[in-house]
């Protein structure tokens, strides 16, 4: 093998994954790092533990960055049904809703082959279906979402960190095949909700964990509204 061939193979070999860095101080961060919401750019940004803790302090960065909490909650006393789902006029089986502080309204987004796609949400319908729930009362603007799913006659509603929803959007975007998403995308969806249920149950029993969800395989930052364009792990950058 010639020296030229050896040199060429160096360029043909797969590149190792590039480490991620805190987007405030540039220190390298682990795979289960925290995220912040950049309220000016409407985007998620990666953060080290120190910067995430700093941004939790009142008045930090003039309120531009908000740390994404790590709590997972389920209200066992509040149940969705087909009538409630129809009232929300959700055209798909999965949707997440969060309160956009800048727009001062609720935003409903669902995973699709194009990314996070906005669905029309009537405020009156939300108040009728979810307004009286404890989860809606606890929901933190911009950084948390209500993650809803309908699977046949089964309905779920959980309060989750907003980055979990965009991780799910990214996974669906990368795995989607055909008209209904395909078996691989459905398996990832099932795994996501199984993990959310596990974490909510652990939190209810006092054993909650802030570690990265087990179904996640990559960090995929995405814009917080409109249509997201998730990227591969090697290409993902803040929007």
C-alpha positions as CSV (number, residue, x, y, z in Angstrom):
1,X,0.0,0.0,0.0
2,X,1.5,3.3,-1.1
3,X,1.7,6.4,1.1
4,X,-0.8,8.1,-1.3
5,X,-3.3,5.3,-0.7
6,X,-2.9,5.6,3.0
7,X,-3.5,9.3,2.8
8,X,-6.6,8.9,0.6
9,X,-8.1,6.3,3.1
10,X,-7.8,8.9,5.8
11,X,-10.3,11.1,3.9
12,X,-12.7,8.2,3.0
13,X,-13.0,6.8,6.5
14,X,-16.1,7.9,8.5
15,X,-15.5,10.9,10.7
16,X,-15.8,10.4,14.4
17,X,-18.7,12.2,16.1
18,X,-17.7,15.8,17.0
19,X,-18.0,16.7,20.7
20,X,-20.6,19.2,21.6
21,X,-19.8,22.4,23.4
22,X,-21.7,24.8,25.7
23,X,-22.9,27.7,23.4
24,X,-22.3,30.2,26.1
25,X,-18.8,29.4,27.4
26,X,-17.6,26.9,24.8
27,X,-16.6,24.2,27.3
28,X,-17.1,20.6,26.0
29,X,-20.4,19.0,27.3
30,X,-21.4,15.4,27.7
31,X,-24.3,13.8,25.8
32,X,-26.7,14.3,28.6
33,X,-26.1,18.1,28.9
34,X,-28.7,20.7,29.7
35,X,-30.4,23.0,27.2
36,X,-31.5,26.6,27.4
37,X,-34.2,28.4,25.4
38,X,-32.9,31.5,23.6
39,X,-36.1,33.6,23.8
40,X,-34.8,36.1,21.3
41,X,-33.8,33.6,18.6
42,X,-36.6,31.1,19.5
43,X,-34.1,28.2,19.6
44,X,-32.6,25.6,21.9
45,X,-28.9,26.0,22.8
46,X,-26.6,23.5,24.5
47,X,-25.3,24.5,28.0
48,X,-22.9,23.1,30.6
49,X,-24.2,22.6,34.1
50,X,-22.6,25.8,35.4
51,X,-24.2,28.0,32.7
52,X,-27.5,26.3,33.1
53,X,-27.5,26.9,36.8
54,X,-26.5,30.5,36.2
55,X,-29.4,31.1,33.8
56,X,-31.8,29.8,36.5
57,X,-31.0,32.9,38.6
58,X,-33.5,35.8,38.4
59,X,-32.4,38.5,35.9
60,X,-29.5,36.4,34.4
61,X,-28.7,37.6,30.8
62,X,-31.7,40.0,31.1
63,X,-34.0,37.1,30.8
64,X,-32.9,36.1,27.3
65,X,-31.9,32.5,28.2
66,X,-34.2,30.2,30.2
67,X,-33.0,26.9,31.5
68,X,-35.1,23.9,30.5
69,X,-36.3,22.0,33.6
70,X,-35.9,18.3,33.9
71,X,-39.3,17.4,35.4
72,X,-41.7,14.8,34.0
73,X,-45.3,14.9,35.3
74,X,-48.6,13.0,34.7
75,X,-51.9,13.9,36.2
76,X,-53.6,10.6,36.9
77,X,-56.8,12.3,37.8
78,X,-57.2,14.0,34.4
79,X,-58.1,11.8,31.5
80,X,-58.4,12.5,27.8
81,X,-61.0,10.8,25.6
82,X,-62.1,10.8,22.0
83,X,-64.5,13.7,22.6
84,X,-61.6,15.8,24.1
85,X,-59.3,14.9,21.2
86,X,-61.9,15.9,18.6
87,X,-62.5,19.2,20.5
88,X,-58.8,20.0,20.2
89,X,-59.0,19.3,16.4
90,X,-55.6,17.6,16.3
91,X,-55.2,16.0,12.9
92,X,-52.5,13.5,14.0
93,X,-51.8,11.0,16.8
94,X,-49.1,13.0,18.6
95,X,-48.9,16.7,19.4
96,X,-47.1,19.0,22.0
97,X,-48.4,22.3,23.2
98,X,-46.4,25.0,24.9
99,X,-47.0,28.6,25.8
100,X,-45.0,31.0,23.7
101,X,-44.3,34.0,26.0
102,X,-43.3,36.4,23.2
103,X,-46.5,35.7,21.3
104,X,-48.5,35.3,24.5
105,X,-50.4,32.3,23.3
106,X,-50.3,28.5,23.2
107,X,-48.6,26.9,20.2
108,X,-49.5,23.3,19.1
109,X,-46.9,21.4,17.1
110,X,-46.8,17.9,15.8
111,X,-43.9,15.7,14.3
112,X,-44.0,15.3,10.5
113,X,-41.7,14.4,7.7
114,X,-41.0,18.2,7.4
115,X,-40.2,18.6,11.1
116,X,-42.3,20.3,13.7
117,X,-45.5,21.5,12.0
118,X,-47.9,23.9,13.6
119,X,-51.5,23.0,14.1
120,X,-54.3,25.5,14.7
121,X,-55.4,25.5,18.3
122,X,-58.5,27.2,19.5
123,X,-57.9,28.8,23.0
124,X,-61.5,28.0,24.0
125,X,-61.0,24.3,23.1
126,X,-57.8,24.1,25.1
127,X,-59.5,25.7,28.1
128,X,-62.4,23.2,27.8
129,X,-60.2,20.1,27.5
130,X,-57.0,21.0,29.5
131,X,-57.5,24.3,31.1
132,X,-58.6,22.9,34.4
133,X,-55.9,20.3,34.6
134,X,-53.1,20.5,37.1
135,X,-50.5,20.0,34.4
136,X,-51.8,23.1,32.5
137,X,-51.5,25.1,35.7
138,X,-47.9,24.0,36.2
139,X,-46.7,24.5,32.6
140,X,-43.7,26.9,32.4
141,X,-43.8,29.1,29.3
142,X,-41.2,28.4,26.6
143,X,-39.4,25.6,28.4
144,X,-42.0,23.0,29.1
145,X,-44.7,21.4,27.0
146,X,-47.8,19.2,27.3
147,X,-47.0,16.1,25.2
148,X,-50.2,14.3,24.0
149,X,-50.7,11.0,22.2
150,X,-53.7,9.1,20.9
151,X,-53.1,5.5,20.1
152,X,-56.3,3.8,19.1
153,X,-58.6,4.1,22.2
154,X,-55.6,5.0,24.5
155,X,-54.9,8.7,25.3
156,X,-51.9,10.2,27.1
157,X,-50.9,13.6,28.4
158,X,-47.6,14.4,30.1
159,X,-45.8,17.5,31.1
160,X,-42.2,17.3,29.8
161,X,-39.1,19.4,29.1
162,X,-39.5,21.2,25.7
163,X,-36.2,19.7,24.4
164,X,-37.7,16.2,24.7
165,X,-40.4,17.2,22.2
166,X,-37.8,18.5,19.8
167,X,-35.7,15.4,20.2
168,X,-38.8,13.4,19.2
169,X,-39.4,15.7,16.2
170,X,-35.8,15.1,15.1
171,X,-36.1,11.3,15.5
172,X,-39.4,11.2,13.5
173,X,-37.9,13.5,10.8
174,X,-34.8,11.2,10.4
175,X,-36.7,7.9,10.6
176,X,-39.9,8.7,8.7
177,X,-40.8,6.5,5.8
178,X,-43.9,6.2,3.6
179,X,-47.3,7.7,4.5
180,X,-47.5,6.7,8.2
181,X,-43.9,7.0,9.2
182,X,-43.0,3.3,9.0
183,X,-42.1,0.7,11.6
184,X,-38.9,2.2,12.8
185,X,-40.5,5.6,13.4
186,X,-43.4,4.0,15.3
187,X,-40.9,2.0,17.4
188,X,-39.0,5.2,18.3
189,X,-42.3,6.9,19.2
190,X,-43.3,4.0,21.4
191,X,-39.9,4.1,23.1
192,X,-40.2,7.8,23.7
193,X,-43.5,7.6,25.5
194,X,-42.5,4.5,27.4
195,X,-39.5,6.5,28.7
196,X,-41.7,9.5,29.5
197,X,-44.1,7.3,31.5
198,X,-41.2,5.7,33.4
199,X,-39.8,9.1,34.3
200,X,-43.1,10.5,35.4
201,X,-43.7,7.4,37.5
202,X,-40.2,7.8,39.0
203,X,-40.8,11.4,39.8
204,X,-44.2,10.6,41.5
205,X,-42.4,8.1,43.7
206,X,-39.6,10.4,44.5
207,X,-37.0,8.7,42.4
208,X,-36.8,11.1,39.5
209,X,-33.6,11.5,37.4
210,X,-32.3,14.3,35.3
211,X,-30.3,12.0,33.1
212,X,-30.9,12.0,29.3
213,X,-33.9,9.9,28.2
214,X,-32.8,6.4,27.3
215,X,-34.5,6.6,23.9
216,X,-32.4,9.5,22.7
217,X,-29.5,8.8,20.4
218,X,-28.6,12.4,19.4
219,X,-29.0,16.0,20.4
220,X,-31.0,17.7,17.7
221,X,-31.6,21.4,18.5
222,X,-34.5,23.0,16.5
223,X,-36.4,26.3,16.2
224,X,-39.2,26.7,18.8
225,X,-42.1,27.3,16.4
226,X,-43.2,27.0,12.8
227,X,-41.4,24.1,11.0
228,X,-38.2,22.6,12.4
229,X,-35.5,21.3,10.2
230,X,-33.7,18.6,12.3
231,X,-30.2,17.8,11.2
232,X,-27.9,14.8,11.6
233,X,-25.9,14.7,14.8
234,X,-22.7,15.8,12.9
235,X,-24.4,18.8,11.4
236,X,-26.7,20.0,14.2
237,X,-26.2,23.7,15.1
238,X,-28.4,26.1,17.0
239,X,-30.9,28.0,14.9
